[in-house]
């Protein structure tokens, strides 16, 4: 079952006795848990009929006993188990899953991992609950996710503003959502988010960021690349090397894929998982460096990633490391 389907049913006051929410993407699990905690019961009902447990501190027997209670002054109660992956003897919940009460809505948030599907307990969970398994969204799908989220709120966002957010924040949907909400509060009567808004309200420079460094390297523009790297050196929090190197590696990995793709630009962009608006930069890099050049760049990025964490190298400032690497890339 999807997040949207579960929320839709809850908004219609349609509930199942047990919901098991698991997987690597906390954002969707938190979305459902927060809704259940604040919207299923009224404030007065929640005083008597909302019980919240945390896996690290709870005992399975206490959770089962809470689920088996009957609601007071209401036709339903909500029991939420947060951080369920930390609950000792979680398999003992089997005794309740086999005979849940229809008046109890039991929600289990099993985050950052999944049950071993081969076990008897995992099979029982899938059989006896409304089951949701979440996956981390692919980096290539983040721009589309941002655009869809903004559109859902009846706003628009420019392609460059989207890339600034995605490149700076990475695969953290909750943080992306928070930053977008911060921007929207400051838009006042406007309905379009620009790169200037991202710069002003999130604190990401529209001229000195990972995306601009990526473009400079793609164009073999050493002077611009050095200006961006100097900015990173003066503002270490703007783009830590641990974000810069994976971003460049992802970019050139997709550039490398161009050599095995065929068709028009739009078709190739789709094949390599790139937004068509930004394909020009990838295409430019493929022409600038060629097959062997891109292959060399990927090897250099791997080597400098190891050096950045102290493997096969003495400690060196991030700015110096990036400068040395970019010069070698453009040689």
C-alpha positions in Angstrom: 0.0 0.0 0.0 1.2 3.5 -0.8 1.5 6.5 1.6 -1.0 8.4 -0.5 -3.5 5.5 -0.2 -3.1 5.2 3.5 -3.5 8.9 4.1 -6.5 9.0 1.8 -8.3 6.3 3.8 -7.4 7.9 7.1 -8.9 11.3 5.9 -12.1 9.4 5.2 -12.0 7.9 8.7 -11.3 4.4 7.4 -8.8 2.5 9.5 -7.3 -1.0 9.7 -6.3 -2.5 13.0 -2.5 -2.7 12.3 -0.2 -0.7 10.1 3.4 -1.8 9.7 5.7 1.0 8.2 9.2 0.0 7.4 12.2 0.8 5.2 15.0 3.1 4.4 13.1 6.3 3.8 12.2 7.9 7.1 10.3 10.8 5.5 7.3 8.8 4.5 7.1 6.9 7.7 7.3 10.1 9.7 4.6 11.6 7.5 2.2 8.9 8.5 3.2 8.7 12.1 2.8 12.5 12.6 -0.6 12.4 10.9 -1.7 9.5 13.1 -0.5 11.2 16.3 -2.2 14.5 15.6 -5.2 13.9 13.4 -6.9 10.6 13.9 -8.2 11.5 17.4 -9.5 14.8 18.5 -7.6 16.6 21.3 -10.0 15.4 24.0 -10.0 11.8 22.7 -6.2 11.7 22.6 -6.0 12.5 26.3 -7.4 9.1 27.0 -6.8 7.1 23.9 -3.4 7.8 22.5 -0.4 5.7 23.6 3.1 6.2 22.3 6.0 3.8 22.9 9.6 3.9 21.9 11.4 0.7 21.0 14.5 1.3 23.0 12.6 1.9 26.3 9.5 -0.2 25.8 8.6 -3.9 26.7 6.7 -5.9 24.2 4.2 -7.0 26.9 3.3 -3.4 27.8 2.7 -2.6 24.1 0.4 -5.6 23.7 -1.5 -4.7 26.9 -2.0 -1.2 25.6 -3.3 -2.5 22.3 -5.8 -4.8 24.1 -7.4 -2.0 26.2 -10.7 -0.6 25.1 -11.0 3.1 24.2 -12.6 5.6 26.7 -15.1 8.2 25.5 -14.4 7.2 21.9 -14.9 4.4 19.5 -11.2 4.0 18.8 -7.7 4.3 20.3 -4.3 4.8 18.7 -1.2 3.0 19.8 2.1 4.1 18.1 5.3 2.2 18.4 8.2 4.5 17.3 11.7 3.3 16.5 10.4 -0.3 16.5 13.7 -1.6 15.1 15.1 -1.1 18.6 12.4 -3.2 20.4 13.8 -6.3 22.1 11.9 -9.5 21.3 9.8 -7.8 18.7 8.6 -11.2 17.5 6.5 -11.4 20.7 4.1 -8.9 19.1 2.9 -12.0 17.2 0.4 -12.7 20.0 -1.4 -9.4 19.3 -1.0 -9.5 15.5 -2.9 -12.8 15.4 -5.9 -11.3 17.2 -5.9 -7.5 17.0 -8.8 -5.4 18.3 -10.9 -3.6 15.8 -11.2 -0.6 18.1 -7.4 -0.2 18.3 -5.3 1.4 15.5 -1.8 0.0 16.1 1.0 1.7 14.1 4.5 0.4 14.0 7.3 2.5 12.7 10.3 0.2 11.9 12.8 2.7 10.4 16.0 2.5 8.5 15.8 -1.2 7.8 13.4 -4.0 6.9 12.4 -7.2 8.6 14.1 -10.4 7.2 11.4 -11.5 4.7 12.4 -15.1 5.2 11.3 -15.2 8.9 8.0 -16.5 10.1 7.4 -13.1 11.9 7.9 -11.1 8.7 5.5 -13.3 6.8 2.9 -12.8 9.6 3.4 -9.0 9.6 2.7 -8.9 5.8 -0.3 -11.1 6.2 -1.9 -9.4 9.2 -1.2 -5.7 8.6 -1.5 -2.9 6.2 2.2 -3.1 5.1 4.3 -0.2 3.7 7.9 -0.7 2.7 9.8 2.5 1.8 13.0 2.9 -0.3 15.4 5.8 -0.6 14.6 7.9 -3.7 17.3 7.8 -6.4 19.4 11.0 -6.6 18.4 11.3 -10.3 14.7 11.4 -9.2 15.1 14.2 -6.6 14.5 17.1 -9.0 11.2 15.5 -10.1 10.3 15.0 -6.5 11.0 18.6 -5.6 9.0 19.8 -8.6 6.0 17.6 -7.7 6.1 18.6 -4.1 6.2 22.4 -5.0 3.4 21.9 -7.6 1.3 20.1 -5.0 1.4 23.3 -2.9 0.4 25.3 -6.0 3.8 26.9 -6.5 6.4 26.6 -9.3 10.2 26.4 -9.0 12.8 27.2 -11.6 15.1 24.3 -12.8 18.2 26.0 -11.4 16.6 26.6 -8.1 15.7 22.9 -7.9 19.2 21.9 -8.7 20.6 24.3 -6.1 18.5 22.6 -3.4 19.2 19.1 -4.5 22.9 19.5 -4.9 23.3 21.3 -1.6 21.0 19.2 0.5 21.3 15.8 -1.1 18.9 12.9 -0.5 17.2 14.2 2.6 13.5 14.7 1.8 12.6 16.0 5.3 15.3 18.7 5.1 14.3 19.6 1.5 10.7 20.0 2.6 11.7 22.2 5.5 13.8 24.5 3.3 11.0 24.8 0.7 8.5 25.7 3.5 11.0 28.3 4.7 11.2 29.8 1.2 7.4 29.8 0.8 6.9 31.8 4.0 9.1 34.5 2.6 7.5 34.6 -0.9 4.5 36.7 0.3 2.3 37.1 -2.8 4.6 35.4 -5.3 4.0 31.8 -6.4 7.3 31.1 -8.2 10.5 30.1 -6.5 13.7 31.4 -8.1 17.4 30.7 -7.5 17.6 34.1 -5.8 15.0 32.8 -3.3 17.2 29.8 -2.6 20.2 32.0 -2.1 18.4 34.4 0.2 16.4 32.1 2.3 18.3 28.9 2.4 21.8 30.4 2.3 23.1 28.7 -0.8 25.1 31.0 -3.2 23.7 30.8 -6.7 27.2 31.6 -8.1 29.4 29.5 -5.8 27.9 26.0 -5.3 28.5 22.4 -6.3 26.4 22.9 -9.4 28.5 25.8 -10.6 31.7 23.9 -9.9 30.3 21.0 -11.9 29.5 23.3 -14.8 33.0 24.9 -14.7 34.7 21.5 -14.8 32.4 20.3 -17.6 33.4 23.4 -19.7 37.1 23.1 -18.7 36.9 26.6 -17.2 39.7 26.5 -14.8 39.5 30.1 -13.7 35.8 29.7 -12.7 36.4 26.4 -11.0 39.2 28.0 -8.9 36.9 30.9 -7.9 34.3 28.4 -6.7 36.8 26.3 -4.8 38.2 29.4 -3.1 34.7 30.2 -2.0 34.3 26.7 -0.6 37.6 27.2 1.3 36.4 30.5 2.8 33.0 29.0 3.6 33.6 25.4 4.7 30.0 24.7 5.5 28.8 25.8 2.0 30.0 22.6 0.3 32.0 20.1 2.4 34.3 17.9 0.3 32.2 14.9 1.4 29.4 16.4 -0.7 31.4 17.8 -3.6 33.2 14.6 -4.6 30.1 12.3 -4.7 28.3 14.9 -6.6 31.0 15.2 -9.2 31.3 11.4 -9.4 27.6 11.1 -10.0 27.8 13.8 -12.7 30.7 12.2 -14.6 29.2 8.7 -14.2 26.2 9.9 -16.2 28.5 11.6 -18.7 30.3 8.3 -19.1 26.9 6.6 -19.9 26.4 8.9 -22.8 29.1 7.0 -24.8 26.9 3.9 -24.7 23.6 5.7 -25.4 22.0 6.5 -28.7 19.2 8.7 -30.1 18.3 12.4 -29.9 19.4 14.5 -26.9 16.0 14.0 -25.1 16.2 10.2 -25.5 19.8 10.1 -24.2 18.9 12.4 -21.2 16.1 9.9 -20.3 18.4 6.9 -20.7 21.0 8.3 -18.4 18.5 9.7 -15.9 19.1 13.4 -16.3 16.6 16.3 -16.5 16.5 17.4 -20.2 17.0 21.1 -19.1 20.5 20.2 -17.8 21.6 17.7 -20.4 23.6 20.3 -22.3 26.2 20.3 -19.5 26.5 16.5 -19.6 26.8 16.5 -23.3 29.4 19.3 -23.2 31.5 17.3 -20.8 31.4 14.2 -23.0 32.7 16.3 -26.0 35.3 18.2 -24.0 36.9 15.2 -22.4 36.0 12.2 -24.6 35.7 8.6 -23.5 39.2 8.2 -22.1 39.2 11.6 -20.5 35.9 10.8 -18.6 37.3 7.4 -17.6 40.4 9.2 -16.2 38.2 11.7 -14.3 36.2 8.9 -12.6 39.5 7.2 -11.5 40.8 10.6 -10.1 37.5 11.2 -8.2 37.8 7.7 -6.6 41.5 8.4 -5.7 40.7 11.8 -4.2 37.7 10.5 -2.3 40.1 8.0 -0.6 42.6 10.8 0.1 39.8 13.0 1.5 39.3 10.5 4.3 43.0 9.9 4.9 43.6 6.7 3.0 47.0 6.5 1.3 47.6 10.2 2.1 48.6 12.6 4.9 45.9 15.1 5.9 45.6 18.0 3.5 43.1 21.0 3.5 40.0 20.3 1.5 40.6 23.4 -0.7 44.1 22.3 -1.6 42.8 18.8 -2.3 40.0 20.0 -4.6 42.4 22.4 -6.4 44.9 19.7 -7.1 42.3 17.3 -8.3 40.6 19.8 -10.6 43.9 20.9 -12.2 44.7 17.2 -12.9 41.2 16.7 -14.4 41.7 19.6 -16.8 45.3 18.8 -17.8 
